């Protein structure tokens, strides 16, 4: 939808007044020309006035009559009048002010908004009609050159507007595609995080003698994890179905506390340290990236560090931006099937996300043992590789 169309829908009364003003101006020009030429009323002059009235009425926007029909009617009437007058008896004096302006208005609308085939055929016809209108005069004068130049200028300007609209639609489609891909990754991460916890607890229940209250507690944890997974999936699927772009990220630093508390209920204890004041100063997109990295790191700890006794998460500012460290002291993977382990693309995707933001993400064993995920993300737009530690 073009900006003019959007404005007309938002201000219907002003749009109606604008249409009436356009019609009044065009009809005034026709009337003025008719009065000025009334001293020599002839059949050619009557033909000029009749064609001008029809073309001007077609140029006035009308919701009931599509632009394509109005433009075809105007082009047909104007070209027919020009052919009759040029091939037959010329008018003694023709200005064609109102008709020419109306044809240019229609030419702009057709080239700018009409479908490709319609614009390719109807646009040149309207341009030809505009150029031929002043040639009905028995003497070719300045108006012929003026109309020719205006036709070229208006056509070029309308084509630029059409190209800009097409580029805007391509950009919008690219944004929507990127948004859907991001939501798909989000859905994958949510499912992997929660389902991995369910699988780990279910396998632990199989290989451990559980009865009575202990069995009830294990099944309660499985039920809680399943409910959280379903809730998160419903939220993301709803966004996908509505095709609504998020005005803010789905999660942030406040959700990291909830995430770690939920993880600690079914896994090793989590020592979370977030530097004071970060909740208010960290940009929303950076906070969302921190949440996703923490969630993926905790998911991997479930898979690859089943014997971990503690998980430490530290978030602080450094000269190059915001530093996140997630470490554990585990060394033995959980007993999971190949399907449950997944393809290992979670950290790879987060690494790409961190690099796209101008930061970096690394994962590997620290000197003291275990495993560490470290990410450094810029806190300001435009920070890049040169700002790193």
N, C-alpha and C positions, 0 to 999 in steps of 0.2 A: 504494500500500500504506500503510495507516494505521500510526502508531507502535506501537499495541498489537499489530497483526499482525506487524510487524517484530520486536518484543520476543519474541513467542511463538515465532517461527522461530529466533531467536538463543538462546533458553533453553527448549528443548522440555520438559525435566523440570519446571521451574518452572511452565510453562504447563499441564502435565498436573495438577500439584498444585493450581493455581488452579481448574481445572475441577472437580476432585474436591471442593474446598472449597465452591465454589458449589453443587454438587449436594447436599452434606451440609447446608448451611445451609437451602436451600429445603425439603429433605425433613424437616429438624428442625422447621421452622415448621409444615409440614403435620401432622406427627405431634403436635406440641404442641397445635395447634388441635383435632385429632381427639380427643385425650385429654381436653382441657378441655371438649369438647362431648359426651363419651361418655355423660354422665348422661342425655342425651335422644337416643339413637340413633334416627334415622328414615331413611326412604328419601331425603328431600331432603338430609340430611347426608351420606349415602353418595354421592349425586350430586356434592355439593360436593367431597368428598375425592377421588373418582375423577377429576374434571375437573382438580383442582389437581395431582394426581400427573402426569397426562399433560402439562399445561402446563409444569410444572417440569422434567420430563425434556427437553422440547423446548427449554427455555431454555439447557440446558448445551451449550456448543459441541461439535460433533462433525464431524471432517473428512470422514467418510463420508456425512453427511446435510447437504445444503446449507442455508444459513440460510433461504432462501425456502420450502423444504418444511417445515422445522420451524416457521416462523412461521405459515404457512397452517394447519398442523395445530393449533397452539395456539389461534389465533384461532377456528377452526371449532369446536373442542371447548368453549372457554370461552363463546363466544356461544350455542352450542346449549344448554349447561347453564343459562346465564342466562335464555334464553327459556323453557325448560321450567319453571324454578323461579319466575320472575316471573309467567308466565301461569298457572301451576298452583298447587301448594302451596308456599308460601314456607317456607324454613328458619326455625327459631325464633331461631337466633343464628348469624351468619356474620361471621367476621373477614376471611378471604381474604388473610392476610398473605403466605404463600408464593406463591400464584397471582398476586397483584397485583405482587409484586416480579419474578416471572418474566416477566409480560407487559411490564413496564417495560424489562426487559433486552432482550427481543426487539424492543420498539418502538425502542429506541436503535439497535440493530444495523440494523434495516430502514431507518429514516429516514436513518441515516448512510451505509450502505454499499450498499444495494440499488439496482438500476437505477431510473431515474426513474419509469417506469410502475408497476413493482412497489411502489416506495415510496409513490406517489400513491394506490394502491388499498389495499395491505396496511397501511400506516401508520394511516390512520383506523380500519380495522377493529380493529387491536390497541388503539388508544386507546379505542374504544367498548367493547371487551371489558373493559378495565381499569376504566372508569367504571361498567359494569353489574355487575361482580363484587360490590361491597358492597350493591347494591340487591336481592340475593337475600334479604337479611334481611327479616323481616316488619316491622321498624321501621327506617326510614331515619335514620341517625345521623351522628356525626362522621366515620366512615370514608368515607362517600360524598363529603363535601367534600374530605377529605384526598386521596383517590384522584383526584378531578377536578383538583385543583391540581397534584398530582404529574404527571399525564398532560400537562397544558399545559406545565409546566416542562421535563420530559424531552423532549417533542417540540420545543420551541423550542431547547433546548441541542443536540439532535441535528441540527437543521437548520443551526445555526451551524457545527457540525463539518463537515457536508456542504459548506457554502459555502466553508469554509476549505480543504477538500481540493480542491474544484473550482478555487479561486483558485490553490492551489499547483500544480495540474496546468497551468493556463494560464501561470503564471510559468515553469514548467519547459519548456513548449512554446516560449515566447518566447525563453528562453535557448538552447534547442537550435537554433531558427531563426537567432538572431543568430550562434551558433557556426558554423553551416553557411555563412552569408553571409560571415563572416570568412574561413573556409577557402576559399570560392570566390574571394574577392579575393586571398588568398594564392596560390592556384593560378594565377590570372591574372597576378599579378606575377612569379611564378617563370617561367612560360612566356614572358612578354614579355621578361624579362631575358635568359634564355639563348638563346631563339630569335632575338632581335634580334642578339645577338653572332654567331650562326651565319650569319644572312643577310648581315651586314656583311662577314664574312670570305669568304663564298662570292662575293659581288659583287666584293670586292677581288681575289680570285683570277681572276675572269673578265676584269677590265679591266687586269690586270697580267700581264706575261709571267713566269710562274713555271715553273721546271723544276728537276729534280734535288732537292737538299736543301731548297731554299726551298719547293718544292711539297709535299714531304713534311712540312715543319714546318707549313705552312698547313693541310693536311688533318689533321694530328695535333691542332692547336688546335680545328678544327671537331669532330673526334671527341670530344675532351675536353669541350667545351661541350655537345655532344649527350648524352654520358653523365651529366654533372651535371644537365642538365634532366630526363632520365628518372628519375634517382635522387630528385630533389626531388618530381617528380610522383607517383612510387610512394609516397613517404612521406605526402603529403597525401591521395591517393586512399585509402590504407589507413585513415587517420583518418576520412575520410568514410564509408567502408564499415562501419567498426566503430561509427560514431556515438558515438565516445568524446570527451568533453569534455577538453581539455588541462588538465593540472594546472600547466603552466608554458608560456610562449610557446615557439614552435618555434625561435627564434633570438634572440641577444642581442648584447652588445658584443663578446664573444669571436669571434662569427661575422663581425663587420664586418672584422676583420683578414683572415680567409680570403676574404671576398668581394672585398676590394680587391686582394689578391694574385692571385686568379683573373682579375679584370678587367685588371690591369696586364699579364698575359701576352698578351692579345690586343688591348690598347688602349694609350692613353697612360699614362705612369707616374702613380702615385697617391701623393701626399704625405699620409699619415694622421697626425694628431696627436690623441691622446686624453689629456685631463688625468689626471694621476696619481691613483689611488685611485677612479676612477669605476667600475671593474669591480666593486668590492665595495659601493658605495654607491647606485648607480642601481637603482631598483625594476625588477622583471622586465618589467612591462608597458611601462615607458618604454624600456627597452633594446630590446624587440621593436619598438616604434615607430621608434626610431632606425635599426635594421637595415632596416626596410621603406623608410624615407625614403631612406637611402643607396642601396639597391638600385634604387629607382625613379629617383633622380637619375642614377645611372650608366647606367641603361637609356636615359634621355633624352639623355645625352651621346653615346651611340653613335648615336642617331637624328639629333640636331639639331646636333651639334658634331663632325663627322667630322675636322676639321682641328685639334682640340685637341691641344696638346703636353704639357699637364700638368693634373692634377685635384688640387685641394686639399680635404681633408676635415678639419674642425676641430671637436672636441667639448669643451666647457668649461662650467663652472658660471657662472651670472650671478645677480644678485639675484632675478630672476623665475623661476629654475629651471635648466634645462639647455638650452644653446644649441648647435645643430648648424648648421654652414655647409658647403655643398658648392659649390665654384666651379670653373669651367674657363675657358680662354682661347680657346675655339673660336668660330667664327662662321658656318660653312657646314654645312648638313645633309648627311647621308649620302645616297647615291643609292639610295633604297628605293622600292618600290611603295607605293600607298595602302594595300593590305592589310597590308603589313609594318609600316607606320607605326602602325597601330592608331587607336583613337578618341580618344586623349588624355585618358582618364578616370583615369589613375594618380594624378597629383598632386591631382586633385579629390577622389578618395577619401581620400588621405593628409591633405589639408586638413581634411576632415570628421572624420577620426580625431583629428587634433591638437586641433581645437576641442572635440570631445567629451571629451578629457582635460583641458580647461581651458587649452590652449596656443594657439599659432597657427603658421601656415606661410605663407611668402610665396616667390615665385619671380619673378625678373626680372633685367635686366642691371645689374650694379654700375657705379659710376663709372669704374672702370679697364677696363671692357670685358668681353666674354665673357658668362657667365651664372652666376647664383647662386641656390641654394635655401637658405633660412634657416628654421629651425624653432626655436621656444622651447617647451619642454614643462615642466610643473610636476613637481617632484620629490616633492611630498607631496600626499596626497589632500586635496581641498578647496581647493587653490590655484586661483584663477580670474583673471578679468580685472583685478581690482584689484592683483594682484601683478606685473603686467608692468612692463618697464622704461619 
